[in-house]
Amino acid sequence: MSSTAPPRFYAARLTGTTVFDPLGDVVATVRDVVVVPQARESARAVGLVVEVAAKRRAFLPITRVTAISPGQVISTGVLNVRRFEKRTGELLVIGDLLDRVVTLSDGSGEATVLDIALDQDRHKDWTVSRLFLRRRRRGGGPLGRLVSRGETITSPVAEVSGLYGTQAEQSAHLLAASYQDLNPADLGEIIQELDPKRRIELAGELADDRLADVLGELPEDIRVEVVTGLDAARAADVLDVMDPDDAADIVGELPEQVAGQLLDLMAPEEAEDVRRLLAYDEYTAGGMMTTEPLVVAPETPVAHCLAMISREALHAALASTVHVCRSPLETPTGRLLGIVHFQQLLRERPDRPVGEILDADKVAVPPTAPLSGVTREMATYNLVSIPVIDEDGRLLGAVTVDDVLDHMLPDDWREQDEPVPTTGQIDLSQIARATARDDAKEG
């Protein structure tokens, strides 16, 4: 019984490969692969070093790479062109690992690394899997000096030692690696228990997307402490990969000068979304919404919508609803025609246009709608997300149920020892307090 081999690329052979955007336009050229060694497994790729105009080297996160194949790399088309700077715990495959001398675990001696293969696992992560090596043997010259002329072999990375340096050299990132299997909420609890210096050290070792998830689980004062403790360019990178509504929450908590600096350092498209959200009060639909819901044109077939929903990186609540709009399809869109729920898509034939199956109940709220109004609409129509539209009917974003709960619960709920009430046990006084607060603001 045969099995399909996982996708694989060799780093040295990837060097010089052209990076294209989804439309086929040239974006950059690959120059290196950035990896982070893990505690209980091999190193995981976090991005590519690419060369853009004027031989400037920038970082392309692996989460923005949609395909790697011989002769081409396909990206989402979004590239932050700030100059690449290697962070603590990161290693460059070409710059740091090639030509290293490793020891073979079978006792046959040492070998020099000529190339490194990375495989893609079922979670879509790229990890170092195999090494292309040249054995080292003793020559017949004076002192039996080592020469690197020997047979070439391919070895699983688990069967060699010394690739990532000594234990002391790896100690900086071992703490972060030991927590890699924890979900963001559990890791957030651990970070709360650390002293401030250790928090910053641990945050510095986490990949951007991982740190972004963890920040969303921290109390306001601690996440402000972490973000302000990071290098400004690193903090901006983390905000870039966050959902716009979560990034806006953090930026709104920062001192004005720091917030302005980070917005200037963020990718222009991401910063624009955050600035738009900051214009609304926190406890309104505009302040809670994400500006990146699923949006399609009415002629889009059902099969394409289901493919969009199946993306692993998509938040479950956002994946529940497809918004059908006139062009443009980036928020603020053209006029919102209606929504289609995930379950409805499953019941339709794949080639049917979604414009023919719109939900008859066109429920939406304006960006100024208070928390209490959003909550009532979602409860009335049993929604896990609700569209936010302007006075012209254009889609501005969507509020999801998790954002509503975050604003309904007490500000310090993450720091409380007792369990948070679950479905069927929510304290009605929380809703009363939220409603009273909104009514007071409206008055």
Buried (B, 14 or more C-beta within 10 A) or exposed (E): EEEEEEBEBBBBEBBEBEBBBEEEEEBBBBBBBBBBBBBEBBBBBBBBBBBBEEEEBBBBBBBBBEEBEEEBBBBBBBBBBBEBEBBEBBBBBBEBBBEBBBBBEEEEEBBBBBBBBBBBEEEEBBBBBBBBBBBBBEEEEEEEEBEBEBEEBEBEBEEBEEBBBEEEEBEEBBBBBEBBEEEBEEBBBEBBEBEEEEBBBBBBBBBBBBBBBBBBBBBBEBBBBBBBBBEBBBBBBBBBBBBBBBBBBBBBBBEEEBBEBBBEBBBEEBBBBBBBBBEBBBBBBBBBBBBBBBBBBBEBBBEBBBEBBEEEEEBEBBBBBBBBBBEEBBBBBBEBBBBBBBEBBEEBEEEEBBBEBBBEEEBBBBBBBBBBBBBBBBEEEEBBBBBBBBEEBBBBBBBBBBBBBBBBBEEEBBEEEEEEEEEEEBEEEBBEEBBEBBEEEEE
